[in-house]
Amino acid sequence: MKKAVKIFISSIILLICASHLQAQYTTFEVKGSVKMSIDGKTWKQLKKKDELKEDYQIRLSENSLVRIIDSKNLIYSYADSKTISVGDIVKQRKNLLAAMNRNSGKHKSIGGVNRPIFEDNSQNDTTEVCSCNNVCVFFNETETLNQYDNSDIIPIGTAFFITICNGTEEDKLVNVYQKDEQEGLLQCFPEDIYLKKNTAVEISEILFGKQENQDNKFLIYYSK
């Protein structure tokens, strides 16, 4: 009996260790010369789709950029020409995310947003079906500035930020969620974003990315 318990405990420990060893991030984009090291001694050129852990070291040359992505499709960018750990790159972006509040983002009049998005509301009564006089989310590609009104048509490998449009006659507290089959609904912003009636807000500080074999489903929820 004791032996069985020891085997069970050992299995749990191995499982935890194996989970810890799994890659935590993936290289989403590399521009210029960016190298990576596991031990700080041996360096190799970093490539797109390379798997990364928090203690890996990243070294950037001048005019270089690296973007890494986590399981929630949040992108962490870094462009300074120096050596930094993956964990520190992530920490900087997470600090910015944590500092966001309901007044975050660049507000503009509703005229700057021209098309609605339709979202399925069959699973939850609070999910909105967007129309020209409703609350909508748009996806703005960082490179080309193309605007997509449906997350399904965003090209794979695209980095984008979000614009939320309030086409109603009421002020709204708004948030955007990603629908994940395993984790359920993942909240994109730590606090609801405040939108006055007939205005839109660009959240250009927080980048998202579309990965292969992932079905990004973005849903709008708001407090009435």
C-alpha positions as CSV (number, residue, x, y, z in Angstrom):
1,M,0.0,0.0,0.0
2,K,2.8,2.4,1.0
3,K,4.6,1.6,-2.2
4,A,1.5,2.4,-4.3
5,V,1.2,5.7,-2.5
6,K,4.9,6.5,-3.2
7,I,4.4,5.6,-6.9
8,F,1.3,7.8,-7.0
9,I,3.1,10.8,-5.4
10,S,6.1,10.3,-7.7
11,S,3.8,10.4,-10.7
12,I,2.2,13.6,-9.5
13,I,5.7,15.2,-9.1
14,L,6.8,14.1,-12.5
15,L,3.6,15.5,-14.0
16,I,4.1,18.9,-12.4
17,C,7.8,18.9,-13.5
18,A,6.8,18.0,-17.1
19,S,4.1,20.7,-17.1
20,H,6.7,23.3,-15.9
21,L,9.1,22.2,-18.7
22,Q,6.6,22.9,-21.4
23,A,7.1,26.0,-23.5
24,Q,5.2,28.9,-22.2
25,Y,5.4,31.2,-25.2
26,T,6.0,31.0,-29.0
27,T,7.9,33.4,-31.3
28,F,5.2,35.2,-33.3
29,E,7.4,37.5,-35.4
30,V,11.1,38.4,-35.8
31,K,12.5,41.4,-37.7
32,G,16.2,42.0,-38.1
33,S,18.8,40.0,-36.1
34,V,17.4,38.4,-32.9
35,K,19.2,35.5,-31.1
36,M,18.1,33.2,-28.3
37,S,20.0,31.3,-25.6
38,I,18.9,28.7,-23.1
39,D,22.0,29.0,-20.9
40,G,23.4,32.5,-21.7
41,K,26.4,30.9,-23.4
42,T,25.3,29.3,-26.6
43,W,23.2,31.5,-29.0
44,K,21.2,30.7,-32.0
45,Q,19.1,32.8,-34.4
46,L,15.5,33.0,-33.2
47,K,12.9,32.0,-35.8
48,K,9.2,32.3,-36.1
49,K,7.3,29.5,-34.2
50,D,10.3,28.8,-31.9
51,E,9.0,27.8,-28.4
52,L,10.2,29.8,-25.5
53,K,10.3,29.7,-21.7
54,E,10.5,32.6,-19.2
55,D,14.2,32.1,-18.4
56,Y,15.4,32.0,-22.0
57,Q,17.6,35.0,-23.0
58,I,16.9,37.1,-26.0
59,R,19.5,39.3,-27.7
60,L,18.5,42.0,-30.2
61,S,20.7,43.9,-32.7
62,E,19.9,47.5,-33.7
63,N,16.7,48.0,-35.7
64,S,15.4,44.6,-34.7
65,L,12.1,43.5,-33.2
66,V,10.7,40.3,-31.6
67,R,7.1,39.5,-30.8
68,I,6.2,36.5,-28.7
69,I,2.7,35.2,-28.0
70,D,1.1,33.3,-25.2
71,S,-1.8,30.8,-25.1
72,K,-4.3,33.7,-24.8
73,N,-3.1,35.3,-28.0
74,L,-1.6,38.3,-26.2
75,I,1.5,39.5,-28.0
76,Y,4.6,40.9,-26.1
77,S,6.9,43.1,-28.2
78,Y,10.4,44.1,-27.7
79,A,12.7,46.3,-29.9
80,D,15.6,47.6,-27.7
81,S,19.1,46.5,-28.9
82,K,20.2,44.6,-25.7
83,T,19.9,41.2,-24.0
84,I,16.7,40.5,-21.9
85,S,14.9,37.4,-20.6
86,V,11.6,36.3,-22.1
87,G,10.1,36.7,-18.6
88,D,11.1,40.4,-18.4
89,I,9.7,41.1,-21.9
90,V,6.4,39.5,-20.7
91,K,6.5,41.4,-17.4
92,Q,6.8,44.8,-19.1
93,R,3.7,44.1,-21.2
94,K,1.8,42.6,-18.2
95,N,2.5,45.8,-16.2
96,L,1.0,47.9,-19.0
97,L,-2.0,45.6,-19.2
98,A,-2.6,45.7,-15.4
99,A,-2.4,49.6,-15.5
100,M,-5.3,49.8,-18.0
101,N,-8.5,51.2,-16.6
102,R,-12.0,52.0,-17.9
103,N,-10.8,55.2,-19.5
104,S,-8.0,53.6,-21.5
105,G,-7.7,53.9,-25.2
106,K,-8.0,56.6,-27.8
107,H,-11.6,57.8,-28.2
108,K,-13.0,59.1,-31.4
109,S,-16.4,59.9,-32.9
110,I,-18.4,57.1,-34.4
111,G,-17.8,58.2,-37.9
112,G,-14.3,56.7,-37.8
113,V,-15.8,53.1,-37.7
114,N,-17.7,52.1,-40.8
115,R,-18.8,48.5,-40.6
116,P,-20.6,46.2,-38.0
117,I,-19.6,42.8,-36.8
118,F,-22.0,39.9,-36.2
119,E,-21.5,37.5,-33.3
120,D,-23.4,34.4,-32.4
121,N,-25.5,34.8,-29.3
122,S,-26.9,31.3,-29.2
123,Q,-24.8,30.3,-26.1
124,N,-25.3,33.3,-23.8
125,D,-28.1,35.8,-23.7
126,T,-25.7,38.6,-22.9
127,T,-23.7,38.3,-26.1
128,E,-24.8,41.0,-28.5
129,V,-25.7,40.7,-32.2
130,C,-24.1,43.7,-33.6
131,S,-25.7,46.1,-36.0
132,C,-25.1,49.7,-37.0
133,N,-26.7,50.9,-33.8
134,N,-25.2,48.4,-31.4
135,V,-21.8,47.6,-29.8
136,C,-19.2,46.2,-32.2
137,V,-15.6,45.1,-32.1
138,F,-13.2,45.7,-35.0
139,F,-9.7,44.3,-35.6
140,N,-7.0,46.6,-37.0
141,E,-3.9,45.0,-38.5
142,T,-0.8,46.7,-37.2
143,E,1.3,46.5,-40.5
144,T,-1.2,47.4,-43.1
145,L,-3.9,49.1,-40.9
146,N,-6.5,47.0,-42.7
147,Q,-9.7,46.8,-40.6
148,Y,-11.6,43.5,-40.2
149,D,-15.1,43.3,-39.0
150,N,-14.9,39.5,-38.3
151,S,-12.2,37.7,-36.5
152,D,-12.6,34.7,-38.8
153,I,-11.2,36.6,-41.8
154,I,-8.1,37.9,-40.1
155,P,-5.1,36.2,-41.9
156,I,-3.0,33.8,-39.8
157,G,0.1,35.4,-38.5
158,T,-1.5,38.8,-38.2
159,A,-0.8,41.1,-35.3
160,F,-3.7,43.4,-34.5
161,F,-5.3,45.7,-32.0
162,I,-8.9,46.2,-31.2
163,T,-11.4,49.0,-31.7
164,I,-14.7,48.9,-29.8
165,C,-17.6,50.9,-31.3
166,N,-20.6,52.0,-29.3
167,G,-23.3,52.9,-31.8
168,T,-26.1,53.1,-29.2
169,E,-27.7,56.2,-27.6
170,E,-26.4,55.1,-24.1
171,D,-23.0,55.2,-22.4
172,K,-21.7,51.6,-21.9
173,L,-19.1,49.7,-19.9
174,V,-17.6,47.3,-22.4
175,N,-15.2,44.4,-22.4
176,V,-14.1,41.9,-25.0
177,Y,-13.8,38.1,-24.4
178,Q,-12.1,35.4,-26.4
179,K,-14.0,32.1,-26.6
180,D,-11.7,29.1,-25.9
181,E,-13.0,25.6,-26.0
182,Q,-10.9,24.4,-23.1
183,E,-10.8,27.5,-20.8
184,G,-14.2,29.0,-21.7
185,L,-14.4,32.8,-21.9
186,L,-11.1,34.7,-21.5
187,Q,-11.4,38.4,-20.6
188,C,-9.2,40.6,-22.8
189,F,-9.0,43.6,-20.6
190,P,-8.6,43.7,-16.8
191,E,-11.3,46.4,-16.4
192,D,-14.4,47.2,-18.5
193,I,-13.8,50.1,-21.0
194,Y,-16.0,53.1,-20.6
195,L,-17.6,54.2,-23.9
196,K,-19.9,57.2,-24.3
197,K,-22.8,57.0,-26.7
198,N,-21.9,57.1,-30.4
199,T,-18.2,56.9,-29.9
200,A,-15.4,54.3,-30.5
201,V,-12.2,53.5,-28.6
202,E,-9.0,52.2,-30.0
203,I,-7.0,50.0,-27.7
204,S,-3.7,50.2,-29.6
205,E,-1.4,49.5,-26.7
206,I,-2.4,45.8,-26.3
207,L,-1.6,43.6,-29.3
208,F,-3.3,40.3,-30.2
209,G,-2.2,37.7,-32.7
210,K,-3.9,35.0,-34.8
211,Q,-2.1,31.7,-34.6
212,E,-2.3,28.6,-36.7
213,N,-4.8,26.0,-35.6
214,Q,-6.5,28.4,-33.3
215,D,-10.0,29.7,-33.7
216,N,-10.1,33.2,-32.3
217,K,-13.7,34.0,-31.3
218,F,-14.1,37.5,-29.9
219,L,-17.3,38.3,-28.1
220,I,-18.6,41.6,-26.8
221,Y,-20.1,41.9,-23.4
222,Y,-21.2,45.1,-21.7
223,S,-23.0,46.3,-18.6
224,K,-26.2,48.1,-19.3
